[in-house]
Amino acid sequence: MKYALVTGGSRGIGRAICLKLADMGYPVVINYASNKAAAEETKQLAETKGVAAELLPFNVALPEEVETALNGWATAHPDDYIAVLVNNAGIRQDAIMALMQNEQWNEVIDTNLNGFFYVTRHLLKNMMTKRFGRIINIVSLSGLKGLPGQTNYSATKAAVIGATKALAQEVGARKVTVNAVAPGFIATDMTKDIDPAEMKRLIPLGRFGEPEEVAEVAGFLASEKAGYITGEVISINGGLYT
């Protein structure tokens, strides 16, 4: 059976993507690092859609945890494989570069960039062997245009965009597609410290996006209908940056 894994799947965009994939019939594996209560809620919501859902806690920034968790899942599912991977886990630690601490730089790099590498590398071989895979990387407007105070965050998201384009060329012959979705300002916990009134004046559509709008694009890219799309970055930002 083909499963879908969403890293950082307990809340916000990650939760919305889990529920969209469940709507599409995928049994979902919900990764989270610490917020078990939110992950349990996502699991229950997914199960109401008639599919299996399970939790898989690990910190994407720690390669030993990634390996242990994914090896354990594979052992428990000898006849299944993770065919859809959504690399959604990410953190922000904003600061202007002149005042940015080493920890703020390194922790964002470790989660947003290295986490993408550790998880994707582990699951790629099975996708290539089975000759079907969908890798969807949740990046950001910040990785396309850069945002002040987010040098660390922008660097990670721009790097994942580059990796998306390169990896798509490596694995396309095995019918594995690799794409990125770049949200702008989406109404989630990650944007709760941003003044919406000020930002809405800059967004042509005049509002923040909803997690479900990002999930719709991720769901399409996960589908067989998107089999001829790879190496692309799709922006969802209300026209803020084109």
C-alpha positions in Angstrom: 0.0 0.0 0.0 1.2 3.5 -0.8 1.4 5.8 2.3 1.9 9.5 2.5 4.3 11.1 5.1 3.9 14.7 6.1 6.7 16.1 8.3 5.5 18.8 10.7 2.0 17.4 10.1 0.4 18.3 13.4 -0.8 21.8 12.8 -1.3 24.6 10.2 -0.3 23.8 6.6 1.0 20.4 7.6 -2.4 19.4 9.1 -4.3 20.7 6.1 -2.1 18.7 3.8 -2.6 15.5 5.9 -6.4 16.0 5.6 -6.2 16.6 1.9 -4.2 13.5 1.3 -6.6 11.5 3.5 -9.4 12.9 1.3 -7.6 11.5 -1.7 -7.5 8.0 -0.1 -3.9 8.0 1.1 -3.2 6.5 4.6 -1.2 9.2 6.3 1.8 9.2 8.5 1.9 12.3 10.6 5.3 13.4 11.8 5.7 15.8 14.7 8.6 16.8 17.0 6.9 17.8 20.3 3.2 18.7 20.1 1.6 15.3 20.6 -1.8 16.7 21.4 -2.1 18.5 18.1 -0.8 15.5 16.2 -3.4 13.3 17.9 -6.1 15.7 16.8 -4.8 15.6 13.2 -4.9 11.8 13.3 -8.5 11.8 14.5 -9.5 14.2 11.8 -7.8 12.1 9.1 -9.4 8.9 10.4 -12.9 10.5 10.0 -12.2 10.4 6.2 -12.0 6.7 6.3 -8.3 6.1 6.0 -5.7 4.8 8.3 -3.6 7.5 10.1 -0.6 7.0 12.4 1.8 9.2 14.3 5.6 9.1 13.8 7.4 11.4 16.2 10.9 12.4 15.3 13.0 15.6 15.0 13.9 16.0 11.3 17.1 17.8 12.3 18.5 14.8 14.0 19.6 12.1 11.5 19.7 9.3 14.2 16.1 10.0 15.0 15.1 10.1 11.4 16.8 6.8 10.7 15.4 5.0 13.8 11.8 6.2 13.2 11.7 5.4 9.4 13.4 2.1 9.8 10.9 1.2 12.6 8.0 2.2 10.3 9.4 0.1 7.5 9.8 -2.9 9.8 6.2 -2.6 10.9 4.9 -2.2 7.3 6.9 -4.8 5.3 4.4 -4.8 2.4 3.9 -1.0 2.2 6.0 2.0 1.3 5.9 5.8 1.6 5.1 6.9 -1.9 4.3 10.5 -1.1 6.6 12.7 1.0 5.7 16.2 2.0 8.7 18.0 3.5 6.8 20.6 5.6 8.6 20.7 8.9 10.2 24.1 9.4 11.1 26.8 11.9 11.7 30.5 12.0 14.2 32.4 14.2 14.1 35.9 12.8 16.8 38.4 13.4 18.7 40.9 11.4 22.0 39.4 10.4 24.2 41.9 12.3 22.5 40.6 15.5 21.9 37.0 14.5 23.4 34.4 16.9 25.1 31.2 15.7 22.4 29.1 17.2 19.7 31.0 15.3 21.5 30.4 12.0 22.4 26.7 12.7 19.0 25.6 14.1 17.1 27.0 11.2 19.6 25.3 8.7 19.4 22.0 10.6 15.6 21.8 10.6 14.6 23.4 7.3 17.5 22.2 5.0 19.2 19.3 6.7 15.8 17.9 7.7 14.7 17.8 4.1 17.9 16.0 3.2 17.8 13.3 5.9 14.1 12.4 5.3 14.2 12.5 1.5 17.4 10.5 1.2 16.0 7.7 3.3 12.8 7.3 1.4 14.1 7.9 -2.2 15.4 4.3 -2.8 12.0 2.7 -2.3 10.3 5.3 -4.5 12.8 4.6 -7.2 12.5 0.9 -6.9 8.7 1.0 -7.0 8.9 3.4 -9.9 6.4 5.8 -8.3 7.0 8.7 -6.0 5.9 12.2 -5.2 8.1 14.6 -3.2 6.6 17.9 -2.4 8.8 20.5 -0.6 7.0 23.3 1.2 9.3 26.3 0.7 8.4 30.0 1.0 8.0 33.4 -0.6 11.1 34.1 1.5 13.1 31.7 -0.5 12.2 33.4 -3.8 12.5 37.1 -3.0 14.2 37.1 0.4 12.7 38.9 3.4 14.5 41.2 5.8 15.1 39.7 9.2 15.0 36.2 7.6 18.5 35.7 6.2 18.7 32.3 7.8 15.1 31.3 6.8 15.5 32.7 3.3 18.8 30.8 2.8 17.2 27.5 3.7 14.2 27.8 1.5 16.2 29.0 -1.4 18.5 26.0 -0.9 15.6 23.6 -0.9 14.3 25.2 -4.2 17.7 24.5 -5.8 17.7 21.0 -4.4 14.2 20.5 -5.8 15.3 21.3 -9.3 18.4 19.2 -9.1 16.7 16.1 -7.6 13.9 16.2 -10.1 16.5 15.6 -12.8 18.1 12.8 -10.9 15.0 10.7 -10.3 12.6 11.6 -13.2 13.5 8.5 -15.1 12.2 6.4 -12.2 8.8 8.2 -12.3 9.5 10.1 -9.1 8.5 13.8 -9.3 9.9 16.5 -7.1 8.2 19.8 -6.8 8.0 22.8 -4.4 5.2 24.9 -3.1 6.0 28.4 -2.0 3.4 29.9 0.3 3.3 33.6 1.0 1.5 34.8 4.1 -0.8 32.0 5.3 -3.0 32.2 8.4 -1.1 29.8 10.7 0.8 29.9 14.0 3.9 30.8 12.1 2.5 34.1 11.0 0.6 35.0 14.2 3.3 37.6 15.1 2.8 39.5 11.8 0.5 42.5 11.7 -2.2 41.4 9.1 -3.5 44.9 8.6 -0.1 46.2 7.4 0.6 43.1 5.2 -2.8 43.0 3.6 -2.2 46.4 2.0 0.7 44.9 0.1 -1.1 41.8 -1.1 -3.1 42.3 -4.3 -5.8 39.9 -3.2 -6.1 41.7 0.1 -5.9 38.9 2.6 -3.7 36.1 4.0 -4.1 32.7 2.5 -5.6 29.7 4.2 -3.7 26.4 4.9 -6.3 24.5 2.8 -5.4 26.6 -0.2 -1.8 25.4 0.1 -3.0 21.8 0.7 -5.0 21.8 -2.6 -1.9 22.4 -4.6 0.1 19.9 -2.6 -2.7 17.3 -3.2 -2.7 17.9 -6.9 1.1 17.5 -7.1 0.8 14.2 -5.1 -1.8 12.8 -7.6 -1.1 10.7 -10.6 -2.6 13.6 -12.7 0.6 15.6 -12.0 2.9 12.9 -13.4 4.3 15.3 -16.1 5.1 18.1 -13.6 8.5 18.0 -11.9 11.2 20.5 -10.9 8.6 23.3 -10.5 8.0 25.9 -7.8 4.4 26.9 -7.5 3.7 30.2 -5.6 0.6 30.7 -3.4 1.0 34.3 -2.3 -2.1 36.3 -3.4 0.0 38.1 -6.0 2.4 39.6 -3.5 5.4 38.4 -5.6 5.3 37.0 -9.2 
